[in-house]
Amino acid sequence: MAFKDKLKGFFGGEEATEEPEEEYVEIDANGSHEGKSKVIVRPFNLEDFSDVKPILDALREGYTICLVNIKPIKEKDMVELKRSVNKLKKTADAINGDIAGFGEDYLVVTPSFAEIYRNKQTKEPETVEDSKEE
């Protein structure tokens, strides 16, 4: 009998009272991203080229400022250091981030929301000192 009832409903014998349910996903606008909205400053050690991947992953998440100690790889292999730094530069450019060295052994790599302040010192031209002596 169930088949007959379906045919009657299909051909208009009885009106189907069943309406398709619309499904909505409720999103809590206040608390859904609280854990990811914090900025993290995270140190990394760069001992070989394979150590670049976790740094890149953290940068691509978009919430991590990376402090990279390059001293171990610098003492080992300068070619690997250059390769690693180039990879970090390309990724920083791709995500509109920034990269800068400070000291001899550290790099700072930031995602797009942060900019690295660079102190633009201007030297006095030496000709000024020379002209005072004349």
C-alpha positions in Angstrom: 0.0 0.0 0.0 2.9 2.4 0.6 3.7 2.4 -3.1 0.1 3.3 -4.0 0.2 6.2 -1.5 3.4 7.5 -3.1 1.8 7.4 -6.5 -1.3 9.2 -5.4 0.9 11.9 -3.7 2.9 12.2 -6.9 0.0 12.6 -9.3 -1.9 15.0 -7.0 -4.4 12.6 -5.4 -3.3 13.8 -2.0 -1.2 16.9 -1.3 2.1 16.3 0.2 2.3 18.2 3.4 6.0 17.5 3.9 8.2 20.5 3.1 11.9 20.1 2.8 13.7 21.3 5.9 16.3 24.0 5.4 19.4 23.4 7.4 21.5 26.3 8.8 24.7 26.2 10.6 24.8 28.6 13.5 28.1 30.4 14.0 29.0 32.0 17.3 30.5 35.3 16.1 32.0 36.2 19.4 33.8 33.0 20.5 34.6 31.0 17.4 38.1 32.3 16.7 39.3 33.4 20.1 42.1 30.8 20.2 43.5 31.8 16.8 43.3 35.6 17.2 46.2 35.8 19.6 49.6 36.8 18.1 52.3 34.4 19.0 56.0 35.3 18.9 57.8 32.0 18.5 61.5 31.1 18.5 63.0 28.7 16.0 66.4 27.2 15.5 67.6 26.7 12.0 70.1 23.9 11.9 69.5 22.7 8.3 67.3 23.3 5.4 64.6 20.9 6.6 64.0 23.2 9.7 62.5 25.8 7.3 59.2 23.9 6.9 57.9 24.4 10.4 58.7 28.1 10.2 56.9 28.4 6.9 53.9 26.6 8.3 53.7 28.9 11.3 53.9 32.0 9.0 51.2 30.7 6.7 48.8 30.3 9.6 49.0 34.1 9.9 49.3 34.6 13.6 53.0 33.8 14.3 56.0 36.2 14.3 59.0 34.0 14.0 62.4 34.6 15.6 64.8 32.4 13.8 68.3 31.6 15.3 70.5 31.1 12.2 73.8 30.5 14.1 73.8 26.7 14.0 73.3 26.6 10.2 75.7 29.5 9.7 78.5 27.6 11.4 77.7 24.5 9.4 77.1 25.4 5.8 76.7 28.9 4.3 75.2 27.5 1.1 72.4 25.9 3.2 72.0 29.2 5.1 71.5 31.2 1.9 69.1 28.6 0.5 67.1 28.7 3.7 67.0 32.5 3.9 65.9 32.8 0.3 63.1 30.3 0.9 62.0 32.4 3.9 62.2 35.6 1.9 60.1 34.2 -1.0 57.4 33.0 1.5 57.4 36.3 3.3 56.9 38.1 0.0 54.1 35.7 -1.0 52.1 36.3 2.1 52.9 40.1 2.1 55.0 39.6 5.2 58.4 41.0 6.2 61.8 39.7 7.0 64.8 41.3 8.6 68.0 40.3 10.4 69.0 41.6 13.8 72.4 41.0 15.3 74.5 38.5 13.4 72.6 35.4 14.4 68.8 36.1 14.2 66.1 36.8 11.7 62.6 38.1 12.3 59.9 36.9 9.9 56.4 38.3 10.2 53.1 37.7 8.5 51.1 40.4 6.7 49.7 42.1 9.8 53.1 43.1 11.2 55.7 45.3 9.8 59.3 45.5 11.0 60.6 48.9 11.9 63.8 49.8 10.2 65.8 52.7 11.6 66.9 54.7 8.6 70.0 56.4 9.9 71.6 59.0 7.7 75.3 59.6 7.9 76.6 63.1 7.6 78.5 63.5 4.4 82.3 63.6 5.0 82.5 66.7 2.9 80.9 68.7 5.8 83.8 67.8 8.1 86.3 68.5 5.3 84.8 72.0 4.7 85.1 72.9 8.4 88.9 72.2 8.3 89.5 74.5 5.4 
